[in-house]
């Protein structure tokens, strides 16, 4: 290793460590392009994004005929109610309207001290079931862990699902604020789609998701494990894998 290269490496590594050092009591609020820092603590603004909408129905259960776009809108309204008055909750859409993914990113970036949670339901082989959580930014890891744990606590059976996944999507990579995409279960599973059809179960799931958000706000990354390494990939584009 040459002296120049070694010095450059040390400088970059030191910069990363400094960026991940807790500030302001461990809080990392405000916009940041890369998000190579600890997760947020003490936030009070939550952006809830109901996936799909309008001309984009998302997944459709062949067992119950329920559409993902309707379920996600129902869920974000339930989560908003469960969060209560202690949080300012912003809905990306509050009706059956189509919002382009890049527009969702732009809207999220208007709120510097917020977090973004994008609500979805999954589809795949019929034997897979259970919630999944996707994140990309370092500062979104703790939130993702909290939300995945919360959903798993009310999901009765899980089978072959991916759990917590680090994936570069437009709603996990492109926002300048902590952001995660959660899948509340598989509509392609006969048993799970019928469970999701039950409004009482959706309320239980919404309560769990709200609990995960509250835990992140109260405790930051405490108890969620070590921060993942920083990744320097370009923003996700429409030609990437769809969400």
N, C-alpha and C positions, 0 to 999 in steps of 0.2 A: 504494500500500500504506500503510494507516494505521500510525501508530507502535505502537498497541496490538497490531494484528494481526501486524505485523512482529516485535514482541517475543515474542509467543506462539509464532510459527513458529520463531524462533531457539531458544527454550527447548526446544521439542519436538525439534527437530533435534539440538540439543546433547545432550539426554537419550538420543536414539538412538545417537549416536556414543559416548557414555559406556558405554551398555549393550553395544555391540559391541567395546569395547576389551578386549584380552586381559587376563585376570587369572590369577594363580596359574600363570604360565608358559604362558598361552594356553589353559588348560583352562576349560571351562564345565560343570561337573558339578552335579548337583542339580536339583530341580524348578523350573520356571519356566513360568508360564502362557502367555506369548507366544513365548518362545524367540528374541527379537531380540538375538542375541549370537553370538559365534563358536562353531564346532562343538567338541565335546568332545575332550579329549586326556587320556590316562592312565587312562581308565576300565577297569574289570576285570569289570563285570557286563553281560552281554548277554542280553536277553530275545528269544527266537526264537518267533515266532508262526506256526504252521502254519495257513494260511488254510482257511476252511470247516470241515467236520467234522460227524459225526453225520448229522442229517437234511439237511444242506446239502452236496451232493456237489461243488458248484462246477462248473467246466467238465468236460465228458466228451468225450474224443477219439473221433470217429466212425471214425478210422483204426485206433486201437489199443484202444479201449474203456477206456483208463485214466482214472481219475477224479482230478480236481485235489486233492480232499481227501486221497487216499492218497499222491499224489506230494509234496505239501507236507509231510506228516508224515515221510515218508522223507527229504526234504531237510533238515529242521531237525535230525534225528538225525545226519545226515552232517556238517552244519556244526558241530554241537556237538563231534563227535569231532575234526574238523579244527582247531577252536580249541584243543583240548587243555587241559591243567591250568592254563595261565596265566590263564584266564578262568573266572568263575563264570557258568555258562550256565543260564538258566531257560527251560523250555519252557512256552508258554502252554497247550498240551495235549499229552499224550504218548500218546493213544489216539484212537480214532474217536468223539470226543464233540463235541457242539455247544456252542460258547461264543458268547454274544451279543457283538456288536461293542462295545457300551458296557461290558460286563463286562470285555472285553479291555483297554479303556482304563483302567478302574478298577484292574485288576490291575497294569498297567504302572506306574501312578502310585504304587504301593507301594514302588517301588525308585528312590529319588531319584538315585543315581549311575550309573544304567544307560542303555543305549540300547535301542531297540526296532527289530527287523527283522521285518517281516511277509512271509512267503514265499507267493507265488502263482504260478500259471501262467495264461496268457492264452487268449482265444478271440476270433476275429474273421474277417474275410474270408480266404479260403484262401491268398491271395498274400502275406499279412503274416507275417513271422517275425522272431525276434530278441528279446533281453531288453529290458525297460523298467524304469525306476526312478521312483517317485513320492515327492515330498517336499512339505512346506509351510513348516515353520518355518525361519527363517534358520539356526539352529544345526544343522539337518539337511542343509544343502546340501553341505558337504564330504563327509559320510558317503555321501550319495546319489551324488556324483560318483565317489568311490572304488569303490562297489559297481557302478555302471554300467560303469565302465572295466574292472573285474575280470571281470564277466560277458561283456562284449564281447571280452575277450582269449581266451576259449575258445569263443565262439559262431562256428561256421564260416561262416555266411552270414546276413546281415541284409537285410531287404527291407521298406521302407515303414513300419517300426515307429517309434514316437515317441521312443525313447531316454530322455532325462532330462526329466521332466515335473513342473512345480509344480502340484499339484492338491489342493484341500481335500477330504479324505476323513476319515472318523472316526479312522482309524489314522495319519493324517499331521497332522491339525490338532488333534485333541482331547487327545492325551497331553501331559503336562507335562514330558516328557523328549524328547531327540532321537529322531525316529522316521521310518522310511522303509518304503515298501511296494515290494517287488521282484517283478517278473514274470519267471520264468526262461525264458520262451519261449511260443510259440503252439501249443496243442494242436490248433488248427483247421488248422494247416499239416501236410500229409501227411508231408513230409520231416522237419520239426522234431519232430512228435509221435513219429515212429519213433526219432529221435535221443534224445529225452527218455526213451523206453522203455528205452534201454540204460543199465544200472546203472553201467557204466564212465563214461559221459558225465555222469551225475548226480553221480558222485563227483568228476569233474573240475570240474564247476560248483560243487559244495559247497566244494571246495578254493579256488576263485577267490573265492567270497563270503567265506570265512573270511579270505583274504588281504586283501580290501578292508576288513574290520572291523579287522584287526590294523594296517593302514596308518593308519587314522583314529586308533586308540589311540596309536600311536607318534608320529605326525607332526601330528595335528590337521588343520587346513585347509590346511596347506602344499601348494602345487602344485595346488589344486583351483579356482583362479580367485577373482574377487572375490565377496564376499557379496551375495546378492540383497537388494533393498529390502524393508523390513518391510511386511507386509500385515495389516490390522486387520479381518479377517472374523470373524463369529461362529463358534462351534463347529459342526461338521458334524452333521446330524441324520438320523434314519432316512428322512426324505422326500427327502434329497439322493440323487444318483446312487449306486447300490449299488457295493460293492467286490467 
